[in-house]
Amino acid sequence: MIRPILQFVAGLVACALFIAVPLGVLKITQFKAMGAQAAAMVFPPTVVTATEAKKEVWGESLSAPGSLEAVQGVTIAAEVPGKVAKIAFEAGAVVQEGDLLVQLDTSSEEAQLRAAEATAALARANLARARELRSSGTNSPAELDAADAQARQADAQAENLRAIIAKKAIRAPFSGRLGLRLVNLGQILRDGAAIATLQTLDPIYVNFAMPQQRIGQLAPGTAVRVTSDAAPGAKFDGTIHAVSPEIDAATRTARVQATIANAGEKLRPGMYASIEVILPAEREVLAIPTTSVLYAPYGDTVFVIEEKPAKDGAPAQLVLRQQFVRLGNARGDFVSVLEGLKPGDRVVTTGVFKLRPGMPVAIDNALAPAMSLAPKPNNT
């Protein structure tokens, strides 16, 4: 009973070995062939954009945010109370120094002035008679002094009324552009009531702050360039007007004021602006795009493209070498390299985070982004 079973099992084992051994040999042969093909496979080079490290001359500059302020700016107000009889300006108009803006009612003062002038004329006549009488010894010196005092008092009273009448003709204290009208015809104004703002817009001041270590580089007359989102693409040139002698104890900065030409009046007081102080010094730098740099805590690196010569039947190709660099100042889309590169080195400009040393590459700059020392991105 047991012997037939053992013979059956032995037959099954022999049959399995007869099938498995040739199949295993076949699979091993196939795997070896696949491994040989993989070893011989050459991956296509990765397409990158590249540029050469170039020497450029950069002018030294300092950047800071600031705000604009009128060279002259006031809120025109009434000096004396009165009723608005005439409004002689339009809101937002340009006026010249001395132009009439608002005329207050002066009918009462003019009537008082006529009476005061008559009193002054009588006092002057009495003074003239007193002098004649005194020359003949008919009156006393005290009477002459009294007549003289009365004449002076009458003239002063008339002059006071003329001054009040003049103050009721409210005029522009300087040339500039008016703001919104704050009064209406027939309105009763109190002394100090606002009428309109008046600003001188050309030129205009820009105020900004600089850290204390930069103060030695600034002086009156240093050139500045101002940009503002209120005038996209426009640049406004000017010069530093004054540097405050005091340093803010909290921020360790000093206030700086520059005068900016504003012929088109595109800049207005209170606006935010970006200031670039143009220093006279220039220096030569080795510049590369900032997108070429792979920033890391252990050090900044770039990928340099080198040509690998043909060897053992393999064709020549371009490969990557990762190079540590020491960076300097940045300017727009570029950064200066202090150490690690030399002029003419080709570096990858985009997608450096996905590269590795020794990787074969092909250069195609058809889709390379435009780089600029003064980029102006669109406001989207």
VOBA-1610 file (N, C-alpha, C; in pm, whole numbers, padded with zeros to 5 digits, always signed):
BEGIN
Met+00083-00121+00000Met+00000+00000+00000Met+00087+00125+00000Ile+00192+00123+00081Ile+00278+00242+00093Ile+00364+00255-00031Arg+00408+00145-00087Arg+00500+00151-00200Arg+00438+00219-00323Pro+00313+00190-00357Pro+00254+00262-00473Pro+00245+00413-00450Ile+00218+00449-00325Ile+00207+00592-00296Ile+00342+00659-00316Leu+00449+00596-00266Leu+00583+00654-00280Leu+00622+00661-00427Gln+00585+00560-00505Gln+00617+00565-00646Gln+00543+00681-00716Phe+00418+00707-00671Phe+00340+00818-00731Phe+00401+00953-00699Val+00442+00969-00573Val+00504+01096-00531Val+00634+01117-00604Ala+00714+01013-00617Ala+00841+01025-00688Ala+00819+01063-00832Gly+00715+01011-00892Gly+00684+01048-01030Gly+00649+01197-01042Leu+00568+01243-00946Leu+00532+01387-00949Leu+00654+01475-00936Val+00745+01438-00843Val+00866+01519-00822Val+00951+01520-00948Ala+00966+01405-01011Ala+01047+01396-01133Ala+00986+01481-01243Cys+00853+01475-01251Cys+00785+01557-01355Cys+00806+01706-01331Ala+00796+01748-01201Ala+00816+01891-01168Ala+00957+01936-01200Leu+01057+01851-01165Leu+01195+01887-01195Leu+01218+01895-01345Phe+01154+01807-01419Phe+01171+01806-01564Phe+01121+01939-01625Ile+01014+01994-01564Ile+00959+02121-01617Ile+01033+02243-01559Ala+01066+02244-01429Ala+01120+02362-01362Ala+01263+02392-01402Val+01345+02290-01419Val+01487+02315-01448Val+01505+02388-01581Pro+01446+02340-01689Pro+01462+02417-01815Pro+01402+02559-01805Leu+01288+02571-01735Leu+01225+02704-01721Leu+01315+02798-01642Gly+01377+02749-01535Gly+01468+02833-01456Gly+01587+02877-01536Val+01642+02784-01613Val+01757+02820-01697Val+01718+02928-01797Leu+01596+02915-01855Leu+01548+03014-01952Leu+01535+03152-01887Lys+01475+03157-01767Lys+01455+03286-01700Lys+01587+03350-01662Ile+01682+03268-01615Ile+01813+03324-01579Ile+01879+03385-01702Thr+01868+03318-01812Thr+01926+03371-01937Thr+01861+03503-01976Gln+01725+03509-01960Gln+01654+03633-01993Gln+01695+03749-01901Phe+01706+03720-01770Phe+01746+03825-01675Phe+01886+03877-01705Lys+01978+03784-01742Lys+02113+03829-01777Lys+02111+03917-01900Ala+02028+03884-01996Ala+02018+03966-02116Ala+01961+04104-02085Met+01858+04107-01997Met+01800+04236-01959Met+01901+04322-01884Gly+01982+04259-01795Gly+02084+04334-01724Gly+02188+04391-01815Ala+02228+04314-01915Ala+02327+04362-02012Ala+02271+04479-02091Gln+02142+04472-02128Gln+02081+04583-02202Gln+02073+04709-02115Ala+02037+04690-01986Ala+02028+04806-01896Ala+02165+04870-01877Ala+02270+04784-01866Ala+02405+04838-01848Ala+02450+04915-01971Ala+02406+04869-02086Ala+02447+04936-02210Ala+02358+05054-02246Met+02247+05070-02173Met+02152+05178-02207Met+02212+05314-02170Val+02201+05411-02257Val+02247+05549-02236Val+02124+05639-02229Phe+02103+05704-02113Phe+01988+05792-02096Phe+02011+05920-02175Pro+01907+05976-02231Pro+01922+06102-02305Pro+01961+06215-02209Pro+02039+06312-02255Pro+02081+06422-02167Pro+01963+06510-02127Thr+01971+06565-02007Thr+01867+06657-01958Thr+01886+06795-02022Val+01779+06850-02072Val+01784+06981-02137Val+01783+07090-02030Val+01879+07182-02036Val+01890+07291-01938Val+01913+07422-02012Thr+01890+07531-01941Thr+01930+07663-01989Thr+02058+07703-01919Ala+02142+07778-01988Ala+02273+07810-01932Ala+02319+07946-01979Thr+02414+08002-01906Thr+02477+08129-01943Thr+02618+08130-01886Glu+02698+08222-01936Glu+02835+08234-01889Glu+02844+08339-01778Ala+02931+08311-01681Ala+02960+08412-01579Ala+03039+08525-01645Lys+02989+08647-01631Lys+03050+08762-01700Lys+03090+08870-01601Lys+03195+08940-01637Lys+03237+09055-01557Lys+03154+09177-01599Glu+03101+09248-01502Glu+03022+09367-01528Glu+03063+09476-01429Val+03036+09598-01468Val+03064+09712-01381Val+02932+09758-01321Trp+02921+09746-01190Trp+02800+09786-01120Trp+02826+09914-01043Gly+02737+10008-01057Gly+02741+10126-00973Gly+02686+10094-00835Glu+02750+10150-00735Glu+02703+10128-00599Glu+02575+10207-00575Ser+02480+10145-00508Ser+02355+10213-00476Ser+02300+10160-00345Leu+02216+10241-00283Leu+02148+10205-00159Leu+01998+10219-00183Ser+01921+10125-00131Ser+01777+10128-00150Ser+01705+10149-00018Ala+01591+10215-00025Ala+01513+10241+00096Ala+01371+10280+00056Pro+01273+10249+00140Pro+01138+10301+00118Pro+01127+10442+00174Gly+01035+10519+00120Gly+01018+10656+00168Gly+00879+10707+00139Ser+00855+10831+00178Ser+00726+10895+00153Ser+00750+11035+00101Leu+00656+11081+00021Leu+00668+11211-00045Leu+00604+11320+00039Glu+00663+11438+00030Glu+00615+11552+00107Glu+00631+11678+00022Ala+00534+11767+00029Ala+00540+11891-00049Ala+00651+11981+00002Val+00719+12048-00091Val+00819+12146-00052Val+00753+12258+00027Gln+00636+12301-00018Gln+00553+12396+00055Gln+00410+12343+00052Gly+00349+12338+00167Gly+00211+12291+00174Gly+00140+12347+00295Val+00026+12409+00276Val-00050+12469+00385Val-00198+12446+00362Thr-00271+12462+00469Thr-00417+12469+00460Thr-00454+12616+00474Ile-00505+12674+00366Ile-00541+12816+00367Ile-00666+12834+00452Ala-00661+12930+00543Ala-00772+12953+00636Ala-00800+13102+00648Ala-00918+13132+00699Ala-00957+13271+00720Ala-00890+13327+00845Glu-00829+13444+00833Glu-00766+13508+00950Glu-00868+13581+01036Val-00973+13634+00973Val-01077+13709+01045Val-01212+13650+01007Pro-01310+13660+01095Pro-01444+13608+01062Pro-01512+13694+00957Gly-01609+13634+00887Gly-01683+13708+00786Gly-01766+13616+00699Lys-01849+13674+00614Lys-01934+13600+00523Lys-01868+13593+00386Val-01872+13473+00324Val-01811+13453+00193Val-01894+13526+00089Ala-01832+13629+00026Ala-01901+13707-00076Ala-01863+13663-00217Lys-01745+13601-00232Lys-01699+13563-00365Lys-01599+13449-00352Ile-01612+13347-00437Ile-01515+13239-00445Ile-01450+13249-00582Ala-01319+13275-00585Ala-01250+13306-00710Ala-01158+13193-00756Phe-01180+13070-00712Phe-01093+12960-00755Phe-01177+12834-00778Glu-01119+12742-00852Glu-01177+12611-00876Glu-01094+12505-00804Ala-01159+12404-00752Ala-01087+12297-00683Ala-00987+12231-00777Gly-00865+12211-00728Gly-00761+12146-00806Gly-00689+12236-00904Ala-00720+12366-00905Ala-00659+12457-01001Ala-00518+12496-00958Val-00438+12535-01056Val-00304+12589-01030Val-00317+12740-01013Val-00262+12794-00907Val-00270+12937-00879Val-00130+12992-00861Gln-00118+13122-00880Gln+00008+13191-00861Gln+00005+13269-00730Glu+00122+13299-00680Glu+00131+13375-00556Glu+00057+13508-00569Gly-00029+13536-00472Gly-00104+13660-00472Gly-00241+13653-00538Asp-00274+13541-00604Asp-00406+13529-00668Asp-00516+13529-00562Leu-00628+13599-00592Leu-00742+13603-00501Leu-00813+13468-00502Leu-00839+13416-00382Leu-00909+13288-00368Leu-01052+13308-00318Val-01067+13380-00208Val-01199+13404-00147Val-01205+13549-00102Gln-01318+13611-00131Gln-01342+13748-00084Gln-01455+13745+00019Leu-01426+13791+00141Leu-01528+13803+00244Leu-01596+13939+00235Asp-01718+13945+00286Asp-01795+14070+00284Asp-01724+14176+00368Thr-01702+14295+00308Thr-01631+14405+00377Thr-01714+14533+00382Ser-01844+14523+00359Ser-01926+14645+00352Ser-01922+14721+00485Ser-01928+14650+00597Ser-01926+14717+00727Ser-01791+14784+00752Glu-01682+14713+00721Glu-01549+14770+00742Glu-01524+14889+00650Glu-01574+14883+00525Glu-01554+14995+00434Glu-01626+15120+00483Ala-01749+15102+00540Ala-01820+15218+00597Ala-01743+15275+00716Gln-01692+15186+00801Gln-01613+15232+00915Gln-01485+15301+00869Leu-01427+15250+00757Leu-01305+15311+00706Leu-01331+15454+00658Arg-01445+15476+00590Arg-01476+15612+00544Arg-01487+15707+00662Ala-01553+15662+00768Ala-01565+15748+00887Ala-01428+15771+00950Ala-01345+15665+00955Ala-01212+15679+01014Ala-01125+15771+00930Glu-01136+15765+00796Glu-01057+15854+00711Glu-01100+16000+00729Ala-01233+16022+00746Ala-01279+16159+00771Ala-01226+16210+00905Thr-01229+16126+01006Thr-01176+16164+01137Thr-01026+16192+01127Ala-00955+16109+01049Ala-00811+16130+01033Ala-00782+16259+00959Ala-00863+16291+00858Ala-00844+16417+00784Ala-00866+16537+00876Leu-00971+16531+00959Leu-00996+16640+01053Leu-00882+16652+01154Ala-00831+16539+01202Ala-00721+16542+01299Ala-00595+16600+01237Arg-00569+16571+01109Arg-00451+16628+01044Arg-00467+16779+01024Ala-00591+16820+00992Ala-00614+16966+00978Ala-00595+17037+01111Asn-00647+16977+01219Asn-00629+17037+01352Asn-00482+17042+01389Leu-00406+16940+01350Leu-00263+16940+01379Leu-00192+17051+01303Ala-00231+17071+01177Ala-00169+17179+01098Ala-00198+17316+01161Arg-00323+17341+01206Arg-00356+17469+01270Arg-00280+17486+01402Ala-00270+17373+01477Ala-00198+17381+01605Ala-00052+17417+01584Arg+00007+17367+01474Arg+00147+17402+01445Arg+00161+17549+01408Glu+00062+17603+01333Glu+00066+17746+01297Glu+00052+17832+01422Leu-00044+17792+01507Leu-00063+17871+01629Leu+00059+17863+01719Arg+00121+17744+01720Arg+00238+17731+01807Arg+00355+17813+01755Ser+00364+17824+01621Ser+00473+17905+01565Ser+00460+18052+01601Ser+00333+18095+01621Ser+00311+18236+01661Ser+00301+18251+01812Gly+00313+18140+01886Gly+00308+18145+02032Gly+00169+18161+02089Thr+00065+18128+02006Thr-00071+18149+02053Thr-00118+18034+02142Asn-00073+17910+02115Asn-00115+17796+02198Asn+00005+17740+02272Ser-00026+17644+02358Ser+00079+17587+02442Ser+00138+17462+02376Pro+00256+17420+02417Pro+00313+17294+02363Pro+00225+17173+02392Ala+00154+17174+02503Ala+00067+17062+02536Ala-00046+17049+02435Glu-00100+17160+02390Glu-00207+17155+02291Glu-00156+17100+02158Leu-00034+17139+02120Leu+00025+17085+01997Leu+00048+16935+02009Asp+00098+16889+02125Asp+00120+16745+02144Asp-00011+16668+02139Ala-00117+16725+02196Ala-00247+16659+02195Ala-00301+16648+02053Ala-00285+16754+01973Ala-00330+16751+01834Ala-00252+16647+01753Asp-00121+16639+01781Asp-00039+16540+01710Asp-00081+16397+01747Ala-00109+16374+01875Ala-00150+16241+01918Ala-00284+16202+01857Gln-00376+16299+01852Gln-00507+16269+01792Gln-00494+16235+01644Ala-00406+16306+01573Ala-00385+16278+01430Ala-00326+16138+01411Arg-00227+16103+01494Arg-00167+15969+01483Arg-00269+15859+01515Gln-00351+15883+01617Gln-00451+15783+01656Gln-00554+15764+01545Ala-00596+15873+01483Ala-00694+15863+01375Ala-00636+15789+01256Asp-00508+15815+01221Asp-00443+15744+01111Asp-00431+15594+01142Ala-00397+15562+01268Ala-00383+15422+01306Ala-00516+15348+01298Gln-00624+15417+01336Gln-00756+15355+01329Gln-00793+15325+01184Ala-00766+15418+01093Ala-00794+15397+00952Ala-00707+15283+00897Glu-00580+15281+00938Glu-00489+15176+00891Glu-00534+15039+00941Asn-00584+15031+01062Asn-00634+14903+01116Asn-00752+14851+01034Leu-00842+14940+00996Leu-00956+14899+00914Leu-00911+14854+00776Arg-00810+14923+00719Arg-00757+14879+00589Arg-00696+14740+00599Ala-00627+14711+00711Ala-00567+14579+00729Ala-00674+14471+00740Ile-00783+14499+00811Ile-00892+14402+00823Ile-00954+14377+00686Ile-00974+14482+00607Ile-01030+14467+00473Ile-00937+14383+00387Ala-00805+14407+00398Ala-00709+14331+00319Ala-00710+14183+00359Lys-00725+14155+00489Lys-00729+14016+00535Lys-00855+13944+00488Lys-00959+14019+00458Lys-01082+13956+00410Lys-01074+13923+00261Ala-00968+13967+00196Ala-00938+13921+00059Ala-00831+13813+00074Ile-00871+13686+00076Ile-00781+13575+00105Ile-00710+13536-00025Arg-00577+13545-00025Arg-00497+13522-00145Arg-00400+13406-00125Ala-00351+13353-00237Ala-00255+13242-00233Ala-00121+13292-00179Pro-00067+13231-00073Pro+00061+13277-00019Pro+00180+13239-00107Phe+00164+13139-00194Phe+00270+13100-00287Phe+00206+13025-00403Ser+00283+13002-00508Ser+00231+12933-00626Ser+00221+12783-00599Gly+00117+12721-00653Gly+00099+12578-00632Gly-00036+12532-00683Arg-00073+12410-00642Arg-00200+12351-00684Arg-00292+12341-00562Leu-00416+12386-00583Leu-00515+12384-00477Leu-00578+12247-00462Gly-00628+12219-00342Gly-00703+12097-00317Gly-00851+12121-00332Leu-00932+12045-00260Leu-01077+12057-00270Leu-01126+12183-00199Arg-01233+12239-00251Arg-01293+12359-00192Arg-01372+12319-00067Leu-01346+12389+00044Leu-01408+12356+00172Leu-01508+12461+00220Val-01537+12561+00135Val-01632+12667+00172Val-01734+12683+00062Asn-01845+12750+00095Asn-01951+12777+00000Asn-01986+12925+00004Leu-02043+12971-00105Leu-02084+13110-00116Leu-02191+13141-00011Gly-02173+13251+00061Gly-02268+13291+00164Gly-02241+13230+00300Gln-02143+13142+00309Gln-02111+13077+00436Gln-02044+13175+00533Ile-02081+13167+00658Ile-02020+13251+00762Ile-01899+13176+00816Leu-01782+13237+00801Leu-01658+13175+00845Leu-01613+13234+00978Arg-01561+13147+01060Arg-01495+13193+01182Arg-01346+13208+01153Asp-01274+13277+01238Asp-01131+13288+01218Asp-01067+13149+01234Gly-00982+13112+01139Gly-00919+12980+01137Gly-00994+12876+01058Ala-01110+12911+01000Ala-01187+12814+00921Ala-01110+12779+00792Ala-01098+12649+00761Ala-01023+12604+00644Ala-01099+12637+00516Ile-01022+12676+00414Ile-01080+12710+00284Ile-01038+12609+00179Ala-00910+12577+00172Ala-00858+12478+00077Ala-00712+12452+00111Thr-00660+12340+00062Thr-00516+12314+00078Thr-00443+12365-00045Leu-00316+12401-00025Leu-00232+12449-00134Leu-00097+12380-00122Gln-00055+12314-00231Gln+00069+12238-00230Gln+00155+12278-00350Thr+00285+12288-00325Thr+00382+12302-00434Thr+00429+12163-00472Leu+00403+12118-00596Leu+00429+11981-00637Leu+00555+11966-00722Asp+00609+12073-00772Asp+00730+12064-00853Asp+00826+12175-00813Pro+00936+12140-00746Pro+00980+12005-00708Pro+00903+11954-00586Ile+00940+11832-00543Ile+00876+11771-00428Ile+00982+11702-00344Tyr+00958+11695-00213Tyr+01052+11628-00123Tyr+01018+11480-00111Val+01121+11399-00089Val+01101+11258-00050Val+01184+11235+00075Asn+01120+11180+00178Asn+01186+11154+00306Asn+01205+11003+00323Phe+01323+10963+00367Phe+01351+10822+00392Phe+01456+10812+00500Ala+01480+10690+00546Ala+01574+10667+00655Ala+01686+10575+00607Met+01806+10598+00659Met+01922+10516+00627Met+01989+10470+00756Pro+02038+10345+00761Pro+02106+10297+00882Pro+02234+10377+00908Gln+02274+10379+01033Gln+02384+10465+01075Gln+02516+10431+01003Gln+02538+10305+00966Gln+02663+10270+00900Gln+02671+10322+00757Arg+02559+10371+00703Arg+02558+10424+00566Arg+02564+10577+00563Ile+02556+10641+00676Ile+02547+10787+00679Ile+02673+10849+00618Gly+02789+10787+00640Gly+02912+10843+00586Gly+02916+10846+00435Gln+02833+10767+00367Gln+02829+10763+00222Gln+02732+10866+00163Leu+02657+10934+00248Leu+02557+11028+00201Leu+02603+11171+00226Ala+02568+11258+00134Ala+02601+11400+00148Ala+02505+11479+00061Pro+02479+11605+00096Pro+02396+11689+00009Pro+02452+11692-00133Gly+02363+11673-00230Gly+02404+11668-00370Gly+02415+11528-00426Thr+02412+11424-00341Thr+02418+11286-00390Thr+02292+11255-00471Ala+02310+11191-00586Ala+02197+11165-00676Ala+02108+11055-00619Val+01977+11071-00640Val+01879+10969-00602Val+01783+10949-00718Arg+01723+10829-00720Arg+01622+10797-00821Arg+01500+10740-00750Val+01383+10791-00783Val+01259+10755-00715Val+01165+10688-00813Thr+01103+10580-00769Thr+00998+10513-00846Thr+00876+10497-00757Ser+00759+10492-00820Ser+00634+10478-00747Ser+00535+10402-00832Asp+00450+10321-00766Asp+00348+10248-00841Asp+00241+10342-00895Ala+00243+10468-00853Ala+00150+10565-00909Ala+00189+10605-01051Ala+00317+10584-01086Ala+00367+10614-01220Ala+00449+10495-01268Pro+00384+10386-01310Pro+00457+10265-01350Pro+00555+10294-01463Gly+00678+10246-01446Gly+00780+10262-01549Gly+00852+10395-01548Ala+00804+10491-01472Ala+00866+10624-01469Ala+00970+10631-01358Lys+01077+10704-01384Lys+01182+10728-01286Lys+01200+10877-01267Phe+01211+10919-01143Phe+01222+11060-01110Phe+01357+11083-01043Asp+01435+11172-01102Asp+01570+11198-01052Asp+01572+11320-00963Gly+01665+11319-00870Gly+01682+11431-00779Gly+01813+11419-00705Thr+01828+11500-00603Thr+01950+11500-00522Thr+01912+11510-00375Ile+02001+11461-00290Ile+01980+11471-00146Ile+01988+11617-00105His+01887+11659-00030His+01879+11798+00015His+01943+11816+00153Ala+01917+11722+00243Ala+01971+11734+00378Ala+01973+11597+00445Val+02069+11580+00535Val+02079+11460+00618Val+02069+11503+00764Ser+01974+11445+00836Ser+01953+11485+00975Ser+02078+11455+01058Pro+02119+11548+01144Pro+02234+11521+01231Pro+02203+11428+01347Glu+02075+11395+01367Glu+02035+11311+01479Glu+02009+11168+01432Ile+02050+11072+01514Ile+02024+10930+01489Ile+01913+10885+01582Asp+01812+10817+01525Asp+01702+10765+01606Asp+01757+10655+01697Ala+01740+10673+01828Ala+01795+10579+01925Ala+01726+10443+01918Ala+01602+10438+01870Ala+01529+10311+01863Ala+01568+10230+01740Thr+01581+10296+01625Thr+01608+10225+01499Thr+01752+10239+01451Arg+01830+10330+01512Arg+01968+10357+01470Arg+01972+10399+01323Thr+01876+10480+01284Thr+01873+10533+01148Thr+01865+10685+01153Ala+01904+10746+01043Ala+01897+10892+01030Ala+01800+10927+00918Arg+01727+11033+00935Arg+01633+11077+00832Arg+01709+11153+00724Val+01672+11126+00600Val+01733+11190+00484Val+01621+11250+00400Gln+01647+11369+00346Gln+01547+11436+00261Gln+01612+11471+00128Ala+01541+11436+00020Ala+01590+11464-00114Ala+01485+11546-00190Thr+01533+11627-00284Thr+01446+11708-00369Thr+01436+11641-00505Ile+01312+11617-00550Ile+01288+11542-00673Ile+01215+11631-00774Ala+01262+11628-00898Ala+01190+11698-01005Ala+01061+11623-01035Asn+00951+11699-01047Asn+00819+11639-01065Asn+00739+11722-01164Ala+00796+11732-01287Ala+00737+11822-01386Ala+00594+11785-01421Gly+00564+11656-01433Gly+00428+11615-01468Gly+00334+11605-01351Glu+00384+11635-01230Glu+00305+11628-01107Glu+00241+11490-01088Lys+00316+11384-01129Lys+00265+11249-01108Lys+00283+11205-00962Leu+00379+11265-00895Leu+00401+11235-00754Leu+00324+11334-00669Arg+00262+11285-00564Arg+00181+11369-00477Arg+00224+11348-00331Pro+00210+11451-00248Pro+00246+11437-00107Pro+00168+11325-00039Gly+00238+11249+00045Gly+00177+11137+00116Gly+00193+11004+00047Met+00238+11003-00079Met+00256+10878-00151Met+00375+10798-00096Tyr+00366+10666-00111Tyr+00480+10579-00083Tyr+00568+10575-00208Ala+00700+10567-00188Ala+00794+10562-00300Ala+00912+10473-00265Ser+00977+10422-00369Ser+01101+10346-00353Ser+01217+10434-00396Ile+01317+10444-00310Ile+01430+10534-00334Ile+01555+10453-00357Glu+01631+10491-00459Glu+01763+10434-00485Glu+01864+10547-00482Val+01956+10540-00387Val+02062+10640-00375Val+02178+10596-00462Ile+02214+10677-00562Ile+02320+10642-00656Ile+02452+10695-00603Leu+02537+10605-00556Leu+02667+10644-00505Leu+02766+10661-00619Pro+02863+10750-00604Pro+02956+10775-00715Pro+03051+10659-00743Ala+03075+10570-00645Ala+03172+10462-00663Ala+03115+10353-00754Glu+03202+10293-00837Glu+03165+10179-00921Glu+03267+10068-00899Arg+03225+09941-00921Arg+03317+09829-00902Arg+03286+09720-01004Glu+03389+09642-01036Glu+03376+09532-01130Glu+03338+09405-01055Val+03236+09335-01104Val+03188+09214-01038Val+03175+09102-01141Leu+03175+08978-01090Leu+03145+08861-01172Leu+03000+08824-01143Ala+02913+08839-01243Ala+02768+08828-01221Ala+02712+08702-01287Ile+02617+08639-01216Ile+02539+08528-01269Ile+02394+08550-01228Pro+02299+08485-01297Pro+02158+08497-01255Pro+02137+08438-01116Thr+02050+08497-01039Thr+02020+08446-00906Thr+01956+08308-00911Thr+01889+08276-01023Thr+01826+08144-01036Thr+01928+08033-01055Ser+02055+08067-01078Ser+02160+07966-01093Ser+02203+07908-00959Val+02170+07975-00850Val+02224+07939-00720Val+02131+07841-00650Leu+02190+07732-00600Leu+02117+07637-00516Leu+02154+07671-00372Tyr+02062+07736-00302Tyr+02088+07782-00166Tyr+02069+07666-00069Ala+02161+07654+00025Ala+02154+07546+00124Ala+02223+07591+00251Pro+02184+07534+00365Pro+02246+07576+00493Pro+02396+07551+00498Tyr+02442+07444+00431Tyr+02585+07411+00437Tyr+02667+07489+00336Gly+02605+07564+00248Gly+02678+07642+00150Gly+02601+07654+00020Asp+02621+07764-00049Asp+02553+07788-00177Asp+02637+07728-00289Thr+02569+07667-00387Thr+02638+07601-00498Thr+02572+07638-00629Val+02650+07616-00736Val+02598+07628-00872Val+02643+07504-00949Phe+02575+07476-01060Phe+02613+07365-01147Phe+02686+07420-01268Val+02816+07386-01277Val+02900+07429-01388Val+02894+07322-01497Ile+02877+07363-01621Ile+02870+07271-01734Ile+03011+07254-01792Glu+03056+07129-01794Glu+03188+07097-01848Glu+03174+06995-01962Glu+03271+06993-02052Glu+03268+06897-02164Glu+03350+06775-02126Lys+03286+06659-02133Lys+03353+06533-02106Lys+03399+06474-02239Pro+03531+06453-02256Pro+03580+06405-02386Pro+03535+06262-02414Ala+03540+06225-02541Ala+03503+06090-02583Ala+03602+05989-02524Lys+03548+05873-02484Lys+03634+05771-02419Lys+03569+05634-02435Asp+03652+05533-02470Asp+03606+05394-02482Asp+03485+05382-02575Gly+03490+05456-02684Gly+03382+05449-02781Gly+03262+05536-02748Ala+03256+05590-02625Ala+03144+05679-02589Ala+03170+05818-02646Pro+03067+05884-02700Pro+03087+06017-02760Pro+03111+06123-02652Ala+03167+06236-02693Ala+03185+06348-02601Ala+03049+06404-02561Gln+03039+06450-02440Gln+02912+06504-02392Gln+02935+06609-02284Leu+02829+06686-02256Leu+02834+06789-02151Leu+02782+06730-02022Val+02856+06749-01914Val+02816+06697-01783Val+02822+06810-01681Leu+02761+06785-01565Leu+02751+06887-01461Leu+02854+06863-01351Arg+02906+06974-01300Arg+02993+06972-01182Arg+02936+07070-01080Gln+02907+07022-00961Gln+02852+07109-00857Gln+02967+07184-00790Gln+02954+07319-00786Gln+03062+07404-00737Gln+03012+07494-00625Phe+03083+07495-00511Phe+03051+07587-00403Phe+03096+07728-00443Val+03015+07829-00406Val+03046+07968-00437Val+03020+08055-00316Arg+03090+08169-00313Arg+03064+08271-00210Arg+03006+08392-00282Leu+02887+08432-00239Leu+02812+08535-00309Leu+02832+08672-00246Gly+02814+08776-00330Gly+02819+08914-00283Gly+02681+08978-00290Asn+02677+09102-00336Asn+02552+09176-00344Asn+02468+09130-00463Ala+02338+09146-00450Ala+02245+09116-00558Ala+02200+09245-00624Arg+02171+09236-00754Arg+02121+09351-00829Arg+02019+09302-00928Gly+01891+09329-00902Gly+01786+09283-00991Gly+01782+09130-00996Asp+01794+09073-01117Asp+01791+08929-01135Asp+01929+08865-01127Phe+02032+08942-01090Phe+02168+08892-01088Phe+02226+08902-00947Val+02331+08821-00925Val+02403+08823-00799Val+02552+08815-00832Ser+02634+08884-00755Ser+02778+08881-00778Ser+02840+08762-00706Val+02944+08706-00768Val+03016+08591-00713Val+03155+08636-00671Leu+03186+08618-00544Leu+03316+08659-00492Leu+03420+08550-00507Glu+03380+08425-00488Glu+03473+08312-00498Glu+03400+08192-00557Gly+03477+08107-00629Gly+03422+07980-00678Gly+03406+07971-00828Leu+03397+08084-00897Leu+03382+08085-01042Leu+03484+08179-01104Lys+03504+08161-01234Lys+03590+08252-01310Lys+03514+08295-01435Pro+03551+08408-01494Pro+03480+08454-01614Pro+03481+08349-01723Gly+03366+08330-01787Gly+03353+08233-01894Gly+03296+08100-01852Asp+03292+08071-01722Asp+03231+07946-01675Asp+03083+07943-01712Arg+03040+07829-01770Arg+02898+07814-01804Arg+02824+07751-01686Val+02716+07817-01644Val+02639+07768-01530Val+02494+07749-01574Val+02429+07652-01512Val+02286+07628-01537Val+02207+07741-01472Thr+02106+07791-01542Thr+02033+07908-01492Thr+01896+07876-01436Thr+01838+07760-01467Thr+01704+07729-01417Thr+01697+07582-01376Gly+01607+07553-01283Gly+01579+07416-01243Gly+01694+07346-01174Val+01779+07421-01102Val+01898+07360-01042Val+01863+07262-00929Phe+01746+07275-00871Phe+01709+07189-00758Phe+01688+07042-00800Lys+01670+07017-00928Lys+01645+06880-00974Lys+01767+06817-01042Leu+01881+06883-01034Leu+02002+06833-01098Leu+02092+06761-00998Arg+02190+06687-01052Arg+02287+06618-00966Arg+02422+06620-01036Pro+02531+06609-00964Pro+02664+06610-01026Pro+02680+06493-01122Gly+02753+06517-01232Gly+02779+06413-01330Gly+02668+06389-01429Met+02556+06454-01414Met+02442+06432-01505Met+02475+06489-01644Pro+02451+06412-01751Pro+02469+06467-01886Pro+02357+06566-01920Val+02393+06672-01988Val+02295+06776-02019Val+02312+06822-02163Ala+02207+06888-02212Ala+02210+06956-02342Ala+02155+07096-02320Ile+02219+07194-02381Ile+02182+07334-02359Ile+02081+07378-02463Asp+01970+07437-02416Asp+01869+07495-02504Asp+01814+07619-02434Asn+01851+07735-02486Asn+01810+07862-02423Asn+01688+07924-02489Ala+01616+07846-02567Ala+01498+07901-02636Ala+01393+07951-02538Leu+01379+07883-02424Leu+01277+07921-02326Leu+01338+07984-02201Ala+01462+08031-02212Ala+01528+08092-02096Ala+01458+08222-02059Pro+01429+08244-01931Pro+01364+08370-01891Pro+01457+08488-01910Ala+01399+08604-01938Ala+01478+08726-01955Ala+01528+08774-01819Met+01655+08811-01812Met+01716+08861-01689Met+01748+09009-01705Ser+01730+09084-01597Ser+01755+09228-01601Ser+01811+09276-01470Leu+01896+09379-01476Leu+01949+09441-01355Leu+01843+09527-01286Ala+01741+09566-01360Ala+01632+09647-01302Ala+01499+09591-01349Pro+01458+09474-01301Pro+01333+09413-01350Pro+01211+09492-01307Lys+01111+09490-01394Lys+00983+09557-01366Lys+00871+09457-01389Pro+00843+09371-01290Pro+00737+09271-01311Pro+00600+09336-01326Asn+00515+09273-01407Asn+00380+09324-01424Asn+00299+09305-01297Asn+00214+09403-01268Asn+00128+09394-01151Asn+00003+09316-01190Thr-00002+09189-01146Thr-00116+09104-01182Thr-00212+09088-01065
//
